[in-house]
Amino acid sequence: MKITDNDILYAEGLLLKDGESFNDERREIIKSLETVDVLASPGSGKTTTLLAKLAILNAKLPLENNEGICILTHTNTAIDEVKNRLGVYGDNLFRYPNNCSTIQSFINQFLAIPAYIYFYGKRPLRIDDEIYNEAISKEFFNNIPRRLRYGIQKQHIDITKIRFNLNDATLVNSLHGNPIYKNHESDSYVALKKLKESIMEAGILCYDDAYYLSLKYLRIHPNLKEIFSKRFRYVFIDEMQDTMVHQITLLNSIFDDTVIIQRIGDPNQAIYDDPNATGHWDINKDSILQISDSKRFSRKIASVVQNVCISPQELVGNSLIEEIKPRILVFNVDSQKNVFVHFSRLIIENNLHIRDSNVFKAVGWVAEHESELGITSYWDMYKKEYKKKIDFDHLKSYLLKGNNDEGINHGSNFYRRRILRGLVKALREMNEKNDGKYFTEESFLRYLQENNEEVYDKLLLNLSKWCLKIQNDEEILSDVTSFITVEIKEIFNWSDISKLNTFFQEKSEDVMEDHQIKTNVFTYSENEKDVNIEISSIHGVKGETHTATLYLETFFFDYDIKRIIEYLKGQHSKTTAKRKLQNLKMTYVGITRPSHLLCVAIREETIDGHEEELKTAGWEIEYVDTVK
């Protein structure tokens, strides 16, 4: 197969605006059909480049011998982007023999579920962290003797984090963590091992269990590598820097050298939510293609950020973006509360507040520190962000209006989904299953339609009413509770529903995690000009583009900017220091978000003696006033 200039013209017509075209670097990547690593600078439009290649391949399907194309990403959002941007011009990629999915979904479908069937003779009930955490916590308190529970809790062992070591099935603290007990004969270790095994045997798996089972399965069936390699001719892995060691190990175990594998990403942006998580992209130095220019930020921003990373690569800024000199905002103890005010004034001064679709954010590594700098040192009202929850401990939590973007953008569909999740959670609490599996929202509706059409119709009508009531801030807890304790109870012939007592309690504090992030907005007003600055962790802004970004110095075993001040001065040096490497990755992700204005807030003590070299490197230094 060959990709021609005419093919690229076809892709440009699908994906680019009139008059735009792919440059030579991107054309070479689109045309390449060899195993290669593609290194992309922040905001380089690498996804559009990959989509162009996929649109062209989609038009050339099917491949010889009915071989397939495998596209792997890390988030469902990325999969949705492929679907939405390619539309019908990418339909074939989602049909057999092709695959377009997250790595987790791929592993579940092709390895973990077959492995579970092989070892246990049945399909798993669920592969889901929240369901797993709920189940193992419940079993721990119900089935582990109190004296052992006390000892385990005294050791600060998080039951939900216990995993099987990928190589020998011993228990470890998280997939890449340390053994939880040295003595495998101790009562506590034996009890936890039995607990972990019983949850797995019951068919409730966390995401990490999928990798454990898959690798165990592959060791027994090494011939699967040949089968996978015949099935998929091309494999594309997006955001390769986010691929963790166990994922890489597994992918290397199923694809041989006959498969064309293209890995796309930016190794300088490899940061993980789990402190024990590690990734290792062993870049093939003999086969590299690069996208060196960024469409996201100006040339002045490119100049100062290109050395604040582990592996420097030439960054070429976007000449069409207005040039605003990057700022260092120097503060002391008396002025640190005014950093956001100073940043806001710079936004207004440069007329960024009147731009369409403007986004202003302040980001920091550490949310709060008991004695040193955290985000709260700059703004007392900051609340730590939480991962979005979809399952809760109490029914009321499923029935609140909330204030997040999903509720606003999707309205009744969002509330409908949440109510159904609440009903399904009640079924799970009662251990109610359908054909040996826990109900999902879809399977529950289907079950009602097939087995009790009257209740099904009543539920659909109620869902409409309940969604409207939520929208109008009306209470529906009693209505939904009644539906569960009357209609659902009768359908499943429950004689005792005491297991639901805790679930029905009028508590909803856990739902706050779902909406916490929206409270983190600093508002500044001046002469009828308003600026809203969203405040976030670095993890929270990964992949985003802002009009202006303020990076806040915080303390993580030391002051993060102090640790890497030489890099901000353009003086890059290789390092093996673990903290410095981690620091460079975090800072790089944070300071490569803005299109127009980059500011870094630094303590006086950090910058002292470095001022002239920082100016030479392209920074403008301003001192934050102590008076608002």
C-alpha positions in Angstrom: 0.0 0.0 0.0 1.1 3.6 -0.7 -0.1 7.0 0.4 0.1 9.5 -2.4 -0.1 13.3 -2.6 -3.6 13.0 -4.0 -4.5 11.0 -0.8 -3.2 13.8 1.3 -5.3 16.3 -0.7 -8.3 14.2 0.1 -7.5 14.3 3.9 -6.8 18.0 3.8 -10.3 18.6 2.3 -11.8 16.6 5.2 -9.9 18.0 8.1 -8.4 21.4 7.4 -9.9 24.8 6.8 -9.9 26.3 3.3 -6.4 27.3 2.2 -4.7 25.3 4.8 -2.4 22.3 4.0 0.0 19.9 5.8 3.6 21.0 5.8 6.5 18.7 4.8 7.0 17.2 8.3 3.4 16.2 8.6 3.2 15.0 5.0 6.1 12.7 5.7 4.4 11.3 8.8 1.1 10.8 6.9 2.9 8.9 4.1 5.0 6.7 6.4 3.8 3.1 6.5 6.8 1.8 8.4 7.4 1.1 12.1 8.4 4.6 13.4 8.2 6.7 16.5 6.6 10.1 16.0 7.7 12.9 18.4 5.3 15.8 18.5 5.7 19.1 20.2 3.0 20.5 22.5 0.0 21.9 20.5 1.5 20.6 17.2 -1.8 19.2 15.9 -0.5 15.6 16.0 -4.1 14.3 16.4 -5.1 16.0 13.1 -2.0 14.5 11.4 -2.9 11.0 12.7 -6.6 11.4 11.7 -5.4 12.3 8.2 -3.6 9.0 7.9 -6.5 7.1 9.3 -9.0 8.7 6.9 -6.8 7.7 4.0 -6.4 4.2 5.3 -10.1 3.9 5.9 -10.7 4.7 2.2 -8.3 1.9 1.2 -9.9 -0.9 3.3 -10.1 -3.8 3.3 -6.5 -4.8 3.5 -5.0 -8.0 1.9 -5.8 -11.2 3.7 -8.5 -9.4 5.7 -5.8 -7.9 8.0 -6.9 -5.1 10.3 -5.9 -1.7 11.6 -5.6 -1.3 15.4 -5.8 2.2 16.9 -5.1 2.5 20.6 -5.6 5.6 22.8 -5.9 6.2 26.5 -9.3 7.9 26.9 -12.7 7.5 25.5 -12.6 11.2 24.7 -9.9 10.5 22.2 -12.0 7.7 20.6 -14.9 10.1 20.4 -12.7 12.6 18.6 -11.8 10.0 16.0 -15.5 9.2 15.5 -16.7 12.8 15.5 -14.0 14.3 13.3 -13.9 11.6 10.7 -17.6 10.7 10.8 -18.6 8.4 7.9 -15.0 8.7 6.6 -13.8 6.6 9.5 -16.6 4.1 9.9 -14.6 1.1 8.6 -12.0 1.6 11.4 -14.7 0.6 14.0 -15.7 -2.6 12.1 -14.1 -6.0 12.0 -11.3 -6.8 11.5 -10.2 -3.4 12.7 -10.2 -2.0 16.2 -10.4 1.5 17.5 -10.4 1.7 21.3 -8.7 2.5 24.5 -5.8 0.3 25.5 -7.9 -0.9 28.5 -10.9 -1.8 26.3 -8.6 -3.6 23.9 -7.0 -5.7 26.7 -10.3 -6.5 28.2 -11.9 -7.6 25.0 -9.0 -9.6 23.4 -7.2 -10.9 26.5 -8.6 -10.4 29.9 -12.1 -11.8 29.3 -10.9 -14.8 27.3 -8.3 -15.4 30.1 -10.9 -15.2 32.8 -13.1 -17.7 30.9 -10.1 -20.0 30.5 -9.1 -19.9 34.2 -12.6 -19.8 35.7 -15.0 -21.2 33.1 -17.2 -18.2 33.0 -17.2 -14.5 32.0 -16.3 -11.9 34.6 -19.2 -9.9 36.0 -17.5 -6.5 35.8 -14.1 -4.9 35.0 -14.4 -1.6 36.8 -12.4 0.1 39.6 -15.3 1.7 41.4 -17.4 -1.5 41.5 -14.3 -3.5 42.5 -13.4 -1.0 45.3 -17.0 -1.2 46.6 -17.0 -5.0 46.6 -13.6 -5.6 48.2 -14.2 -3.0 50.9 -17.5 -4.7 51.8 -16.0 -8.2 51.9 -13.1 -6.9 54.0 -15.4 -5.7 56.7 -17.8 -8.6 56.4 -15.4 -11.6 56.2 -12.0 -10.6 57.8 -11.9 -11.3 61.6 -11.9 -8.1 63.6 -8.4 -8.7 65.2 -6.9 -9.2 61.7 -8.8 -6.1 60.4 -7.4 -4.0 63.2 -3.8 -5.2 62.5 -4.1 -4.6 58.7 -5.6 -1.1 59.2 -2.9 -0.3 61.7 -0.4 -1.0 58.9 -2.2 1.7 56.8 -2.8 -0.8 54.1 -5.4 0.4 51.6 -7.5 -2.6 50.7 -8.6 -1.2 47.4 -5.0 -0.8 46.2 -3.9 -4.4 46.8 -2.9 -6.1 43.5 -1.4 -9.3 42.3 2.3 -9.0 41.3 2.3 -9.5 37.5 5.0 -12.1 37.6 4.3 -14.3 40.6 0.8 -13.5 42.0 2.1 -12.3 45.4 0.3 -9.3 46.9 1.7 -5.9 46.3 0.6 -2.3 47.2 -0.6 -1.1 43.8 0.5 -2.7 40.5 4.1 -1.3 40.7 4.3 -1.0 44.4 6.1 -2.9 47.2 5.1 -6.3 48.8 2.5 -5.6 51.5 3.9 -8.2 53.8 7.4 -9.9 53.8 6.0 -12.9 55.7 3.6 -14.7 53.3 2.7 -17.2 56.1 1.3 -14.5 58.4 -2.4 -14.7 59.2 -2.9 -11.2 57.8 -1.3 -11.9 54.5 -3.1 -15.3 54.1 -6.4 -13.5 54.9 -5.8 -10.8 52.3 -4.7 -13.3 49.7 -7.9 -15.3 50.1 -9.9 -12.0 50.0 -8.3 -10.9 46.8 -8.7 -14.4 45.2 -12.4 -14.6 46.3 -13.3 -11.2 44.7 -11.6 -12.3 41.5 -13.3 -15.7 41.5 -16.6 -13.8 42.0 -15.9 -12.1 38.7 -15.3 -8.6 39.9 -12.1 -7.2 38.5 -10.3 -3.9 38.8 -8.6 -2.6 35.7 -5.2 -3.8 36.9 -6.5 -7.4 37.3 -7.1 -7.4 33.5 -3.3 -7.0 32.9 -2.4 -9.7 35.5 -4.8 -12.2 33.9 -3.7 -11.3 30.4 0.0 -11.8 31.1 -0.7 -15.1 32.9 -2.8 -16.2 29.9 0.0 -15.3 27.4 2.6 -17.2 29.3 0.4 -20.3 28.9 -0.4 -19.5 25.3 2.6 -17.9 23.6 1.2 -18.7 20.2 -1.3 -15.9 20.6 1.5 -13.5 19.5 1.4 -15.0 16.1 -2.4 -14.9 15.9 -2.5 -11.2 16.9 0.3 -10.3 14.5 -1.7 -11.9 11.6 -4.9 -10.2 12.7 -3.5 -6.6 12.7 -1.2 -5.2 10.0 -0.9 -1.7 11.4 -1.0 -0.5 15.0 -1.2 3.1 16.0 -0.7 4.1 19.6 -1.6 7.7 20.4 -0.2 9.6 23.5 2.5 7.0 23.8 4.1 8.9 26.6 1.1 8.0 28.8 1.5 4.2 28.2 2.6 2.5 31.4 5.2 -0.2 31.7 2.7 -3.1 32.2 0.8 -1.9 29.1 4.0 -1.7 27.0 5.0 -5.2 28.2 1.6 -6.6 27.2 1.6 -4.9 23.8 5.2 -6.2 23.1 4.0 -9.7 24.0 1.3 -9.8 21.3 2.8 -8.0 18.3 5.9 -9.2 16.5 8.2 -7.5 14.0 5.9 -8.2 11.1 3.4 -5.7 12.5 3.9 -2.0 11.5 3.7 -0.1 14.8 3.7 3.7 14.9 3.8 5.3 18.4 2.9 9.0 18.6 3.4 11.4 21.5 5.7 13.7 23.5 8.0 11.9 26.0 8.4 15.2 27.9 4.8 15.1 28.9 4.7 11.7 30.6 3.0 12.4 34.0 0.8 10.0 35.9 -2.0 10.3 38.4 -0.8 7.3 40.4 2.5 8.1 42.2 3.6 4.5 41.7 2.8 4.5 38.0 5.7 4.5 35.6 6.0 4.5 31.9 9.0 3.9 29.7 8.8 4.8 26.1 12.0 3.3 24.7 12.2 5.5 21.6 13.6 3.9 18.5 16.4 6.4 17.8 17.0 4.8 14.3 13.4 5.5 13.2 12.1 8.9 14.4 9.8 11.4 12.7 9.1 14.8 14.3 6.6 17.6 14.3 8.7 20.5 15.6 6.4 23.4 15.2 3.5 24.3 17.5 0.2 25.7 16.4 -0.6 26.4 20.1 1.8 29.1 21.3 3.8 32.1 20.1 7.5 32.0 19.2 8.4 33.8 22.4 6.7 31.1 24.5 8.4 28.4 22.4 11.8 30.0 23.1 11.5 29.9 26.9 9.8 26.5 27.3 11.9 24.4 24.9 14.6 23.7 27.5 12.4 23.1 30.5 12.1 19.4 29.8 13.9 16.1 29.9 14.8 15.8 26.2 15.1 19.1 24.4 13.7 19.3 21.0 13.6 22.3 18.8 10.2 24.1 19.2 9.0 26.4 16.5 6.2 28.8 17.7 3.2 29.9 15.7 4.1 33.1 13.9 0.4 34.0 13.5 0.0 34.4 17.3 0.6 37.8 18.9 4.0 38.0 20.6 3.7 38.8 24.3 6.9 38.4 26.3 6.6 35.6 29.0 6.6 37.0 32.5 8.1 36.0 35.8 6.0 37.3 38.7 8.2 37.7 41.7 6.5 37.7 45.1 7.2 37.6 48.8 5.2 36.5 51.8 3.4 39.9 51.9 2.5 39.9 48.2 1.8 36.2 47.4 -2.0 36.7 47.9 -1.9 39.4 45.1 -0.3 37.1 42.4 -3.7 36.4 40.8 -4.5 40.1 40.8 -1.2 40.9 39.0 -1.9 38.1 36.5 -5.4 39.4 35.9 -4.1 42.9 35.2 -1.7 41.6 32.6 -4.5 39.8 30.9 -6.5 43.1 30.7 -3.4 45.1 29.8 -2.8 42.8 26.7 -6.6 42.8 25.8 -6.8 39.0 26.1 -10.0 39.4 28.1 -11.9 40.5 25.0 -10.7 37.6 22.8 -13.4 35.1 21.8 -13.4 31.8 23.7 -10.7 32.9 26.1 -9.4 30.5 28.8 -7.3 31.7 31.7 -5.9 29.2 34.2 -3.5 29.1 37.1 -1.8 25.8 37.7 0.3 24.3 40.5 1.8 20.9 41.4 0.8 20.8 45.0 -2.6 21.8 46.2 -1.9 22.4 49.9 1.1 22.0 52.1 1.0 22.2 55.9 4.0 24.6 56.2 5.3 25.4 52.7 3.9 26.7 49.4 0.8 25.1 47.9 -1.9 26.5 45.6 -3.9 27.5 48.7 -1.0 29.8 49.7 -2.0 32.0 46.8 -5.7 31.7 47.2 -7.3 30.4 50.4 -10.5 29.3 48.7 -8.9 26.6 46.5 -10.4 23.2 47.0 -8.5 20.1 45.8 -9.9 18.6 42.7 -11.2 15.0 42.7 -11.6 12.5 40.0 -15.2 12.5 38.8 -17.3 9.8 40.5 -20.1 7.9 38.8 -21.0 5.6 41.7 -21.9 6.7 45.2 -22.7 5.3 48.7 -26.2 6.9 49.0 -29.1 7.1 46.6 -29.5 10.9 47.2 -26.1 11.5 45.6 -27.4 10.2 42.3 -30.4 12.6 42.4 -28.8 16.0 42.8 -28.7 18.7 40.2 -25.0 19.6 40.5 -23.3 22.3 38.5 -20.8 20.6 36.2 -20.5 21.0 32.5 -22.2 17.6 31.7 -25.4 18.7 33.5 -25.4 22.0 31.8 -24.6 20.7 28.3 -26.6 17.4 28.3 -29.5 18.4 30.6 -32.1 15.6 31.1 -30.0 12.9 29.5 -27.3 13.5 32.1 -29.8 13.3 35.0 -31.6 10.3 33.4 -28.3 8.4 33.3 -27.5 9.3 36.9 -31.0 8.1 38.1 -30.6 4.8 36.3 -27.1 4.3 37.8 -28.8 4.8 41.2 -31.4 2.1 40.5 -28.7 -0.3 39.2 -26.6 0.4 42.4 -29.6 -0.7 44.5 -29.8 -3.9 42.5 -26.1 -4.4 43.1 -26.5 -3.8 46.8 -29.2 -6.6 46.8 -26.7 -8.8 44.8 -29.3 -9.0 42.0 -27.9 -10.4 38.7 -29.1 -11.1 35.2 -27.7 -14.3 33.5 -24.9 -14.2 36.1 -24.0 -10.6 35.5 -24.7 -7.4 37.4 -27.1 -5.2 35.7 -26.0 -2.2 33.7 -28.4 0.7 32.9 -29.1 -0.7 29.5 -29.6 -4.3 30.5 -31.9 -3.2 33.4 -34.2 -1.3 31.0 -34.1 -4.2 28.5 -35.0 -6.7 31.4 -38.0 -4.6 32.4 -39.2 -4.2 28.9 -39.1 -8.0 28.3 -40.4 -9.0 31.7 -42.7 -6.3 33.0 -43.8 -3.8 30.3 -46.1 -2.0 32.7 -43.3 -1.2 35.1 -41.0 -0.4 32.2 -43.5 2.2 30.8 -44.0 3.6 34.3 -40.2 4.0 34.8 -39.8 5.8 31.5 -42.6 8.2 32.4 -41.1 8.7 35.9 -37.6 9.4 34.4 -39.0 12.3 32.4 -40.8 13.7 35.5 -37.8 13.2 37.8 -35.4 14.8 35.3 -37.6 17.9 35.1 -37.9 18.0 38.9 -34.1 17.9 39.3 -33.8 20.7 36.8 -36.2 22.7 38.8 -34.4 22.0 42.1 -37.2 19.8 43.4 -36.5 16.8 45.8 -37.1 13.3 44.3 -35.4 11.1 46.8 -38.8 9.9 48.3 -40.2 9.2 44.8 -37.2 7.1 43.7 -37.0 5.3 47.0 -40.7 4.4 46.7 -40.1 3.0 43.2 -37.3 0.8 44.4 -39.2 -0.4 47.6 -42.5 -1.1 45.7 -42.1 -1.8 42.0 -38.5 -3.1 41.9 -39.0 -5.1 45.1 -42.0 -6.8 43.7 -40.4 -7.7 40.4 -37.4 -9.4 42.1 -39.5 -10.9 44.9 -37.3 -9.3 47.7 -38.6 -10.2 51.1 -36.0 -8.3 53.1 -34.5 -5.1 51.9 -32.6 -4.1 55.0 -29.4 -4.2 52.9 -30.6 -1.0 51.4 -31.0 0.9 54.7 -27.6 2.7 54.4 -28.1 3.4 50.7 -31.5 5.1 51.5 -30.0 7.4 54.2 -30.4 11.1 53.4 -26.7 11.8 52.8 -25.1 13.3 49.8 -21.7 14.6 50.8 -19.8 12.2 48.5 -21.4 13.8 45.4 -19.5 17.0 46.0 -16.4 15.4 44.5 -18.2 15.4 41.2 -18.5 19.1 41.1 -15.7 20.4 43.3 -13.6 21.7 40.4 -16.1 24.4 39.4 -15.7 26.2 42.7 -12.1 27.0 41.9 -12.5 30.2 40.0 -10.9 33.5 41.0 -12.7 36.5 39.6 -11.1 39.9 39.2 -13.0 43.1 38.1 -11.6 46.4 37.1 -13.4 49.3 35.4 -16.3 47.0 34.3 -13.7 44.5 32.9 -14.0 41.0 34.3 -11.4 38.2 34.3 -12.2 34.6 35.5 -9.2 32.5 36.3 -9.7 28.8 36.8 -7.3 27.3 39.3 -6.2 23.7 38.7 -3.6 21.0 39.3 -1.2 20.3 36.5 -2.8 16.9 36.0 -6.1 18.7 35.5 -4.9 20.7 32.5 -3.0 18.1 30.6 -3.9 18.3 26.9 -5.6 21.7 27.3 -4.9 25.0 25.5 -5.3 28.3 27.4 -5.2 31.9 26.3 -3.0 32.7 29.3 -1.5 30.4 31.9 0.0 31.2 35.3 2.4 28.5 36.7 2.6 28.7 40.5 5.7 27.7 42.4 4.8 25.1 45.0 6.7 22.8 47.4 7.3 19.1 46.6 10.2 18.0 48.7 11.7 21.3 47.7 10.4 24.4 45.8 9.8 23.1 42.3 11.0 26.2 40.4 14.1 26.5 42.6 14.9 22.9 41.7 14.9 23.6 37.9 15.8 27.3 37.8 18.8 26.6 35.5 16.4 25.2 32.9 14.3 28.3 32.9 17.5 30.2 32.1 17.9 28.0 29.0 20.7 26.0 30.5 19.7 22.4 29.8 21.7 19.5 31.3 21.0 15.8 31.5 20.0 14.5 34.9 19.3 11.2 36.5 17.9 12.7 39.7 14.4 11.3 40.2 12.8 14.4 41.7 14.3 16.7 39.0 13.1 14.4 36.2 9.6 14.4 37.7 9.7 18.1 38.2 10.7 18.8 34.6 7.8 16.7 33.3 5.3 18.4 35.5 6.5 21.9 34.8 6.8 21.3 31.1 3.1 20.2 31.0 2.1 23.2 33.0 4.0 25.9 31.0 3.1 24.6 27.5 -0.6 25.3 27.8 -0.9 29.0 26.8 -1.3 30.4 23.3 -0.6 34.0 24.2 0.6 34.8 27.7 2.8 32.6 30.0 3.5 33.7 33.5 5.5 31.9 36.3 5.0 33.0 39.9 8.4 32.7 41.8 9.5 33.5 45.3 12.1 36.3 45.8 14.4 33.7 47.4 14.2 31.5 44.3 15.0 34.1 41.8 17.7 36.0 43.8 20.9 36.1 41.8 19.4 34.6 38.6 17.6 37.7 37.3 20.0 38.8 34.5 20.3 35.3 33.1 16.5 34.8 33.1 16.1 38.1 31.2 18.7 37.0 28.6 16.7 33.7 28.2 13.6 35.7 27.2 11.8 36.4 30.4 10.5 39.7 31.6 10.6 40.1 35.4 7.9 41.9 37.3 7.4 42.3 41.0 4.0 41.7 42.6 2.8 44.7 44.6 1.7 44.1 48.2 -1.2 46.5 47.7 -4.2 45.4 45.7 
